[in-house]
Amino acid sequence: MNILVVYDGTLHAKKALLYGLKKTREAGGELTVLQVFDPRLFIDYDAGPRAEEMARKEAAKSLAEARQIVNEQAVGISVRFISDEGDAAHKVLEYSE
């Protein structure tokens, strides 16, 4: 069984990651953790010139957190991490295929 978890650092994403790890442990297979950063969200963004840079740092921190959760919880489980850019909905469909 292959399981895809989209991770953005939210509480719901953390719960989904833990659930995905549990299901992968029970059924075997591989867990893929996908993080998508959408730079289009910062076009004409009025929060300041460094908004995208700050968001990228936060995304990197979030992915590091996911890696830490996996390192602590995924003994014997095959886990792959993917970090991509673009429209999140399209990327999720792309990787789920």
C-alpha positions, 0 to 999 in steps of 0.5 A: 500500500502506498500512502500520500500525506500532504504536510503543511505544518498544521495540527491537521497535517500532523494528525494526518502524518501520524495516521499515515504512519500508523496505516503504513505500519499496519499494511506495509508499503511506503509513505510519501510526505508531500509539501507544496510551496505556492510562490504565486500566492506572493504576487502583488503581496502587500505584506512586505518585500520579504514575505515570500522569503519568510514563508519559505523559511517557515515551510522549511521549518515545517518540513524539518518538523515532519522529518523529526516526527518520522524519525521518532515514529517510523521505525521500519517504515519506508518514508519518502519526502517530496518538496515541490512548488506550484499549485497545491491541488494540481501537485497533490493530483500529480503525485497521487497518480 
